[in-house]
Amino acid sequence: MAKIVPVGVSARHIHLTAEHVQILFGLGYELTEMKPLSQPGQYAANETVAVVGPKGSFQKVRILGPVRPATQLEISRTDAFAIGVKPPVRESGDIKGSAGITIQGPAGEVTIEEGVIVAARHIHFHTSDAERWGIEDKQKLRVRVGGDRGVVFENVVARVSPNFALDMHIDTDEANAAGVDNGQEAEIID
């Protein structure tokens, strides 16, 4: 039985703590939902911020909600070169010892000492999908994407939770190199 998953291309984005939302947007401010994302309860917010590195900046970086326990900027390697930071490739949430950045909002500014990563390519599995396919949380997978520039992605991290919906996430650099679009299907080959 083929193990087919939809692919989501993850552009640069930021997750903020409630404290940082207040500093950047003003006391009492709450993020507003622009559109839901593939994972239940998560959304792209209407709000954006600027991020400033040693060499450059990006304006209008989309905030993903809801608020998180730690502020985290996820960018591609190309983005990292453009703004002059050296983020590690990590799973989301693993920010210890990562690069820092300055974040600017309409009401204030925050500088974080760590929190900038290049997100490791990964697949969100609902527990039932993982069980059906014999996949364990944190397992490293190989995934094939077809098309004119078809590739096999190595070291795709399985993330298993009853709160997830089946979806593979790669960044814009990976998607562009492989000619992959949002919603394209990929096959787990081992």
C-alpha positions in Angstrom: 0.0 0.0 0.0 1.4 3.4 -1.0 2.0 5.9 1.8 0.8 9.1 0.1 1.0 12.5 1.9 0.1 16.0 0.8 3.0 18.5 0.7 2.8 22.0 2.3 5.4 24.6 1.3 6.3 26.6 4.4 7.4 30.2 3.6 9.2 32.3 6.2 7.0 32.9 9.2 7.2 33.7 12.9 5.6 32.3 16.1 5.3 34.7 19.0 4.8 34.4 22.7 1.8 36.3 24.3 4.3 38.7 25.9 6.0 39.5 22.6 2.6 40.1 20.9 1.8 42.7 23.7 5.2 44.4 23.2 5.0 44.4 19.4 1.3 45.3 19.0 0.3 46.9 22.3 -1.2 45.9 25.7 -4.3 43.7 25.4 -3.7 42.9 21.7 -4.7 39.5 20.4 -3.8 38.0 17.0 -6.6 37.8 14.5 -7.1 34.9 12.1 -6.6 35.4 8.4 -7.0 31.8 7.4 -6.7 28.3 8.9 -3.6 26.2 8.3 -3.4 22.5 7.6 -2.8 21.7 11.3 -6.0 21.8 13.5 -6.2 25.0 15.6 -3.3 26.8 13.8 -3.7 29.8 11.6 -2.0 32.5 9.6 -2.7 35.7 11.4 -3.6 39.0 9.7 -0.7 40.6 11.5 2.9 40.8 10.3 6.1 42.0 11.7 9.5 43.1 10.3 12.6 41.0 11.2 16.0 42.7 11.2 19.4 40.9 11.0 23.0 42.1 10.8 22.9 42.4 7.0 19.3 43.0 6.1 15.6 42.8 7.0 12.3 41.3 5.8 9.1 43.3 6.1 5.7 41.7 6.5 6.7 38.4 7.9 3.5 36.5 8.6 2.7 35.5 12.2 1.3 32.1 12.7 -1.0 31.6 15.6 -2.0 30.8 18.3 0.7 32.2 20.6 3.5 29.8 21.6 5.7 29.2 24.7 8.7 30.6 22.8 9.2 33.1 20.0 10.6 31.4 16.9 11.4 32.6 13.4 11.5 29.9 10.7 13.3 30.9 7.5 15.1 29.2 4.6 18.9 29.1 4.1 18.4 31.7 1.3 16.6 34.0 3.8 19.3 33.5 6.4 22.1 34.6 4.0 20.0 37.7 3.0 19.7 38.9 6.5 23.1 37.7 7.8 22.2 35.1 10.4 23.3 31.5 10.7 20.4 29.4 12.0 20.7 25.7 12.6 18.4 23.1 10.9 16.1 22.0 13.7 12.7 20.7 14.6 10.2 23.4 15.5 10.5 24.3 19.1 14.2 23.3 19.4 15.7 26.8 19.7 18.4 26.4 22.3 21.6 28.0 21.1 20.1 29.1 17.8 20.5 32.5 16.1 18.9 35.7 17.4 17.0 38.5 15.6 15.3 41.8 16.2 11.5 41.9 15.6 9.7 45.1 14.9 5.9 45.7 15.3 3.7 48.8 15.1 3.9 49.4 18.9 7.4 48.2 19.8 10.5 46.1 19.2 11.9 42.9 20.6 15.4 41.4 20.3 15.6 37.7 20.9 19.0 36.0 21.7 17.9 32.7 20.2 14.9 31.5 18.2 15.8 31.6 14.5 15.9 28.2 12.8 15.7 26.5 9.4 12.9 24.0 10.1 13.8 20.4 9.5 11.6 18.9 6.8 9.0 16.9 8.5 5.6 15.1 8.3 2.8 15.6 10.7 1.0 12.3 11.3 -2.2 11.8 13.1 -1.7 8.9 15.5 -4.0 6.7 13.5 -2.1 7.3 10.2 1.2 6.6 12.0 -0.1 3.4 13.5 -1.6 2.3 10.1 1.8 2.7 8.4 4.0 1.5 11.3 5.7 4.9 11.8 7.1 6.1 15.1 7.4 9.6 16.4 10.8 11.1 15.5 11.5 8.4 13.0 13.6 9.6 10.0 11.9 8.8 6.7 12.7 9.0 2.9 10.0 10.6 0.8 9.8 10.8 -3.0 8.3 13.7 -4.8 7.6 13.2 -8.6 7.5 15.7 -11.4 10.0 17.2 -13.8 12.5 17.7 -11.0 11.5 14.8 -8.9 13.7 14.2 -5.8 13.9 11.9 -2.8 14.0 13.9 0.5 16.2 12.2 3.1 15.9 12.7 6.9 12.2 13.7 7.0 11.2 13.7 10.6 8.0 12.0 11.6 6.0 14.0 14.1 3.1 12.0 15.6 0.2 13.4 17.6 -3.5 12.9 18.0 -3.7 16.7 17.4 -2.0 16.6 13.9 -3.4 16.2 10.4 -1.4 14.3 7.8 0.8 16.9 6.0 4.5 17.1 4.9 6.3 20.5 5.4 9.3 21.6 3.4 10.6 25.1 3.1 10.6 27.3 0.0 14.3 26.5 -0.9 13.5 22.8 -1.0 10.2 23.3 -2.9 11.8 25.5 -5.5 14.7 23.2 -6.1 12.4 20.2 -6.5 9.6 22.1 -8.4 7.1 21.3 -5.7 3.8 23.2 -5.2 1.4 23.3 -2.2 -0.9 20.3 -2.3 1.3 18.1 -4.5 1.5 14.5 -3.3 4.6 12.8 -2.0 5.2 9.1 -1.2 6.9 7.8 1.9 9.3 5.1 0.5 11.0 4.0 3.8 
